[in-house]
Amino acid sequence: MTRADAISRAREDFKSGAFLAELDRRVAYQTESQNPSRGAELRAYLEQEMIPSFAALDFTSRIVELSPRESDAMLQLLFDDEGQASPFFEQIVDQLGALDQGYRSSADFFAALERYELLEPFSFDVELRDGSSHRLVGYHLIDEEKLRALEPGAINELHSADYLMPIFMALASLSNLARLVERKNQRLAHG
């Protein structure tokens, strides 16, 4: 369908009243997504309105069931009744801002790691209890021996740039690998 065809079709839907009829039908569903007691209405709206509409456009869609923890997070309001950002939304904005800032400053951090040759290639092989084998490749670790051997001036430079804490946190995070494998094994055991 060309752009001109889409515009022509939209104009015809509006002139014929089809657009308003469809809009009336859709807004009749009382789907307050932030209200758990409206779950049945929301499901009906998705199953009876949205999925067929997407299918008519040659899209495949499905309803994804959320765990209770995910459901609670998904039911948070982004704005209050006055249109102001909710505390939940503010928290998400702050977290995304921190991620963005971290991403923007990571080039200098990695340049420092490379300058002092503190990165070493890392691969991780694990066999799960179900017998499956997995290999993580293409990752890097902090080379602890080279870190220990750094001259005081280099340590001072890394400290002044606030790079020592992320370096030590990266080293400390390695202790979580065994716990992550165990969690995966437990998940596999419980379906």
N, C-alpha and C positions, 0 to 999 in steps of 0.2 A: 504494500500500500504506500502510495506516495504521500508527501506532506499535503499536497492539494486535496487528495482523496480523503485524508484524515480530517482536514478542516471542513470539507464539504459534508462529510458524514456527521461531524459534531454539530454543524449548523442545522442539518436535517433533524437530528435527534432533538435538538432544542425546539425547533419550530413545530415539530409534530407532537410535542408533549412527552415523548418517550423518556427524555432525560429527567424531567420532573417526576414522572411516574416511578422511575427507577430510584430516584432519590427519596421519594416518599416511602417506598417499600423498604429501603435500607434503613432510614432513620427511625422506622417503626420498631425496629429491634431495640430493646432497652439493654444495651450492652455497656454497662459501666465496668470497664476492665479493672479498675481499682477496687471494685466491690466483689469479693469472692462469692457472695450469694447470687451474683448474676452470671455465674459460670455457664449455666445451661443456655441462657440467651446468647452469650458470646459464642458458644459452640454452634448453636443453630445459625447464627449470622455467618460464621465462617463456612459451615458446611453447605448451607442453602443459598448463600449469596456470593461469597468471595471465591470459593473454590470453583463453582461453575463459571463465574465471570472470568477468572484467570484461564480456565480451560478453553473458553471461547476465544481467547487471545493466543492460544497454543502454548500456554505456560502450564507446567506441572507444579502442583502445590500439595502440601500435606500439613496436617496439624501436628505440631511437635508438643508432646506432653512434657511438662516440666516437673522436676522434683519439687517437694514442698519448699526447699530452700530457694530454688530458682523462682518459684511462684511468688514467694514473698518479695523477692527483689524486683520482679517484674510488675508488681502491683503498687510500687511506690509512685506517688504523684510527682510530676516534674514541676508543676506550678500550683500555687495556692489559688483560692477563689478570687483574689485580687489580681491575678496574673503575675505575681512575683515568684521568683525561683524558690523552690522548696529547699530545705536543708539537704535532702537527699541529692537533688540536682546540683547544688553548690558543691557537695562532696565529690560528686562525679567530675564536675568541671575542674576542681582542684587536682584530682588524681590525674586527669588527662593532661592538665597543664604541667604537672610534675613529670609525666612520661615524655611530653614534648620537650621540656627543658633538658631532661636526661638525654634524649635522642640528639638534640642540637649540640650538647656539650660532649658527646661521646667521641667525636672525631679527635679532639685534643687529648682525651684520655687514652684512646688507643694509640695515638701517635707517641705518647709518653711510654706506654708499655712496649711498643716496638723499639723506641730509642734505647731503652735499657734492656732489650731482648728478654722481656719477662714473660712472653707468651710461648707456650709449647703445645704442639698438636696433641689432641686427646681423642681416643675412641673408647667406647664403653660397650663391652659384650655382656649380655645377660641371658640366662636361660630361666624361663619362668617354670613354675610347677606343672603347668599343663604341657610342658615339653617344647614349647615354642622358643626359638632363639631370636634375639634381636641385637642389632649392632647400631650404636649411635656413632657416626663419623662426621668429621668436618668441624669439630669443636676445638676450643683451645682452653688451656688452664694457665694459671699463674705458675711459673717455674719457681718453686720455693727456694731452691738452692741459689739461683741467681738473685732472688730478692734478698736473701740473707747476706749475700756477698756485696751488695751495693755499697758504694762509698757514702759517707755522711752527707756530702753535698747533694747526691742524687736523692737520698731519703728526704732531705730537707725540701728539695724541689717538689717531690711527689706530695709531701705533707702540705706545703704552701698552696698547691693547686687543689687541695682536698681530694687527692687520689688514693691516699693510704687506706681510708675507710672502705671504699669499694673493693680495693685489692684484698683486704683482710676478709671482707664479707664474702667475696668470691671463693676464697680459700675455705672459709667456714661452711659455705653452702654444700661443699662436697660430702659432708657428713650426712646430708639428706638423701643421697643416692640409694643407700640400702633401705631406708624407710619408704622411699617411693616405689622401689621394686616390691617390697612387702605389701604395700597398699594395692598395687596392681595384682599381685597374687591373691589377695583377699577378695578383690573385686571379681576376679575370674572364678574363684571358688563359690561365690554367692550369686553368680549370674549377673 
